[in-house]
Amino acid sequence: MISNKNNFSAHTEDELVEPQLNIVLTTDEDDLRPVYISGNFNHWHTQDQNFEMEKIGNGLYHFKFPHDFVYPEELLYKFTKGDWSEVEIDKYGNRTENRVCKQNSGVRKEHVDKWRRNWLPFKPNFLPKVHLISEEFEIPQLNKKRRIWALLPHDYETSQEHYPVMYLQDAQNLFNEKAQYGNWEIDKKLAVMAEYKIGKIIIIAIEHAEQDRIKEYNVGNTILGVGQGKKYIRFITDTLKPFVDKQFRTKPEREFTGIGGSSMGGLVSIFSGLMYPEVYGKLMIFSPSLWVVPKMDFTGIDFSEPDDTKIYLYAGGDESATMVEHVKKFKKSMIKNEFVTNKMKINLSINMLGKHNETYWSDEFPKAIEWLFFNTKDN
């Protein structure tokens, strides 16, 4: 981020002569969120601190490329407010094409009419294909049956691609408009991600067990008593995943396989990764119920294959008195684990205004998917 605000402000744009490229951005919609430049020079990373613009006035931003910056033949870029849910759009709410610049010095003036908010609006033709795998999928480990869904990329039927897979808990609250407590709107978020070509993924959504939800997500003997979590995890790993890999065009390797959820669904997803690190290389953990296992020591857990494991960890500051403290402690204990030193990446996202509900998990979902599966830059 540049620091010569006074130098820039002291001159008119015509008087500014610099050996490096300067970008001056004006926007009709302004707020307190920072503006970043995302492009082919930083793997399209949307929150790269090295390419954060400096706000020098109301609706006015400036960025000067470093003197040692290596310019590509064509500089392709977009402006964002921190991720693709808050990227620039035109005055009609439509996606804008990549900006193109071939100069490597002087001043380039740009303008943004509007900014996308919370991944809306979306285009229906990019919505994933919602496929009901079964109304009564057999769970032999629990002697039960369960409704399970697959959300396939919008062009799955016309493509020959193979895709990474994310297994998510609590399907009732992921894309159901009639859900009692709201839903994550993952179908709409995936539509915008597809429109922006961020990446395509298959989501396997497993409905919870209603009155037995806590029991199935509870692993071992905890504050909540003896749970069935280990059997549930074995079901996903030993029964459901082989079926999915046979039924759909997946990338079955661990680096393309993730598991995730929120609250107790987040907790059982943590244990899934701990029990089967050779299967799950990506964990998406939102507001996990770590209070259930207050004495759990994660520093001594032996990972057989921790290489390239990525964990996206989220917590809201307005969820409970201990939520943020617990997730910070969890991250610290995982990093200190002697078996995973320098072999695991953890992205901790904290929204101090975040509450324990679907609205905040919905906002975090596309950020997590992008970081876990489609962001190749270390950060």
N, C-alpha and C positions, 0 to 999 in steps of 0.2 A: 504494500500500500504506500502511495507517495506521501511525502511529508512537507512538500514545498508549497503549501496552500497560499502562504503570503506572497511568494514570488509570482505564482500564477495570477492571484487576484490583483496584483499591482499592475498588470499589463493587460491590454486588450488582446483578443485572440489574434488579431493581425500583427501585433507587435511581438507575439510569442515566437521566438526562434529557438528550436531545440533540435539536437542531432537525433533524438529518439522520437518515436511516434507518440503523440498525445491524442487521447480521445476525450472529447467534451460531449457530455450527454445532457439533454434536456428531456423532461417528462411532464406530462399534464397531470398525472396522478402521483402524488408524493406522500410519503409517510416516514416513520422512524426506522423502517427496515433498511439495512445496508444493501447496496447494489454491487453485484459481482459480474465480471466478464468470464464467460465460459466458452471454450472453443477447442479447436483442433490442436492447440499448443499446450493444453493442460488436461488432455483426455476428457474434455467436456465436464470437468468437475465443477459442480455448481456452487460450492462454498469454499473456494480456494482463497485463503487469506492473502496470498501473494498477488491476487488479481481483484482485490476489493477496491472499488472506486472511492474517491474522497468527495464527500458532500461539501460543496463550497457555496451553496446558496439554496434557496427554495426551488426545488425541481431542477437543480443544476449539479452535475457531477463531473469529476475529472480523474483521468488515470494517465500516467506516463509509464511507458514500458521501460524496464531496466536497460541500462547501457549495454549489458552483456546478453540481452535477450536474443535468441536465435530465431529469426523470422522464417516461417515456412514460405513457400512460393506464393501461396494464397492464405491469408489470415481469415479463417472462418470463425464466427463467434455469434453469441447471443448475450443479452443482458438478463440477469435473474435477480430475484430478491433473496436468494439463498438455496433454492432447489427448483425442480421442474414444476412443482405445484404453484410456483410464483414467478413464472417466466413471462417475458414480454409477449403481448398479443396486440393485434391491430385494433382500431377504434370500433370494429364490429364484433370483437371477441374471437377472431380467428387466429390460428397459428401463423406466425411470421416465418419467412424463409431465413436461412442463415445469412448473416451479414458477411460481405466479402470485402477484403481490403488488401491491396497489393503494395501499398506504400509502407516504408519503414522509418519515416521521419515526418516532421511537420504536425499539423493539427487536423484531426478528422472530427467533424461535427455529426452527431447522431441524435435521433429523437425517438422516444417511446410514447405511444398514445395511452396504452393501458397495460395493466399487469394481471395475469391470471391469479385467482385466489382459490386455495384449497382444491386445486386440480379441476376446477369448473370454469367454463362449460366443457362438456365432452361431446364427441360425435358418436352417435349410435352405431355407425357402421364399423367402429373400432372396438365395440364391446366384445368381451370374450364369449365363446359359445359355452353355455351352461349345460352340462351333460349329467344326468342322474345315473350314477354307476349302478346303484341298487337301492331299493326301498328297504331291503332286509339283507344287508351284507353280513355273512356269518363271521362271528368273532369266537372261534373255538377256544381261545384262551380264557374267555369269560362266560362261555356258553350263552351268548347273547346275539342279537342282530341289531344292525344299525344302518341308518340312511347315510349314504356317502355321495358326494358330488365331485365332479371335475370341471374346472373352468379352463377351457382350452383357448389358445390364441385365436383371434378373430378370423385368421386365414388358415387355420389348421387343416381344413378339408381340401384346400387347394395347394397346400405346401407339402414338401417332402422333408422338412426340417425336423430335427430332434431337439428337445427342449429340456432345460433344467426343471426341477420339480420342487415345490414347497408344500409340505404337509401342514395344514392348519387345524387347530382345535376349534370347537364351538361354532360349527358351520351355521347354526341358526342365526348368528349375529354378524355374519360376514357380508351377505349381499341380499338379505331378505328385507324388503321395504316395510313389511308388517311386523318386524321384530319388536318385541315389547319394550326393549331398552334402546332401540336404535340399532344401526348396523354400521359396519366399517366402510360400506360402499366400495368394496374391493373391485367390483366389476367396472365401476366408473373410473376408478383410479387406474386400473389396467388399460382402459380404453385410451386415456390420455397418454400413458406411457407408450402404448403402441403407436399412437399418432406421432409422437416425438422420436420414435425409433430408439427408445432407451434400451429395450430388450424384451423378448417374449419368454413367457414362462407358463408352465402348467401348475395350477393350484388344485390340490386335493383337499377338499373341505369335509371334515368328519363331524357329524352332529354329536353333541354331547348326550349323556344318558339321563337328562332331565333330573329326577330326584336322586339318581345315583351319580350325578356328575362329580361331586366332591370326592366320593369314594374312588371313582375310576382315576381321577387325576392325582390322588394322594398316593405318594410313593413311600412304601415302608411303614414304619411305626412312628407317627409324628404327633404333634399336639392334637390333631384331629382324629387320632386313633390309627388303627391298622387299615391301610388302603389297598387298592387293587392296581395301583399305578404301574407296577412292574409287568403285570400281565397285559395291561393296556398297551404299554410300550412295545412289548413283544408282538402284540397283534399288528401294530403299524409296521414294525420292522420285518417280521418273519412271514406275515400273511398278506397284508395290504400292499406293501411296496413291491414284492415280486409280481402280484397281480397287475398293478399299475404299469410296471415296466414291460410286461407282456402285452397288455391291452393297448397302450399308447406309445407314441414315438418319443421316448424319454432319453435323457442322458443319465444312465443309472449310476455313474461313478459318484463317490462321496463329494467331490468338489462341485458337483452340480445338484446335490440333494440337500434340502433344508427342512427344518421342522420349527414350528413356532406357535405362539399363542399368547394370551393375556391372562393375568391374574393366576388362578390355579392352572389354567391352560399353559401359561408361561412357565410355571414351575415344573409341570410334567415334561415340557419341552427341554428344559435344562437337563433333567435326569435322562431324557432320551439321548442327548448328546454325550452325557457322561457314561452311560451304559454302552453306547454303540458309536464311538468316535470314528470307527472304520466305515460307518454308513452315512452319518450326518456331518457334513463339512460346514454347514451354515445353520446358525441358530438365531431366530428372531424372537427376542424375549421382551414382552411388554408388561410392565407393572407386575412382576412375578410375586407370588405369595410366599416370599422367603421367611416371613414370620412363622410359617408352619414348621420350619426346620431351623430354629434359632441356634442350635448347637452344632449344626452341620459344618464341618471343616473341609473346605474345598481345596486347601493347599496340598493335601496329601493324596489326592485322587490320581491314580495311574492311568494316563491316556496311552493306549497302544498305538494310535496313529493321530497325533495332534497336528501334524503338518498342515498348514494352510487352513486351519479352522478359523472361521470368522463368526463373531457374536455381535449382533446389534442389540444393545441393551437400552431400554427406555423406561423412564419413570417420571411421574408428575409430582410437583411440589405440593399440590393441594389434594393429594390422595389420602394420606395418613401422616401421622407424626413421624413415622419411621421408614416410609417407603424409599425416599432418596438415600437415607443413611444405609439401608439394607443393600440397595443395588451398588452403591459405591464400595461397600465392604465386599460384596460378591466380586466385583471387578478386581479389586485389590488382591483378594485371595487367589483368584484365577491367575493373575499375572505373577504372583509369588510362587505358584505351583512349580516345583522343581522339574516336573515332567513336561511342562509346556513353555518353559522359558524361551522367549524369542521365536516361538512357533505358533502363536495365536494372536490374532488381531481382535480387539474389542472396541467397538464404537459406542460410547456412552452418550446418550441424548437425554437431557433433562429439561423439561418445561416447567418452570416453577409455578405456572398458573394451571398446569394440567390436573384434571380430575380423573377419578377412576371410572371412566366410561368409554363407550364406543367412539364418541366424537373425536377424542384425542388419539385413540389408537388408529382411527381412520386416517387422520392427518399424518401419522408417523409411518403407516404401512408402505407407501411408495418410496419414501426415503430409505427405509430399511431394505426393500427389495433391490433398489438401485445399488446401494452400497454393498450388499451381500453378494450379488450376482453379476453386476454389470459395471462396477467401478473398478477398473484395473489399476488405478493409481493408489499407491500406499498413502494412507493418511490416518 
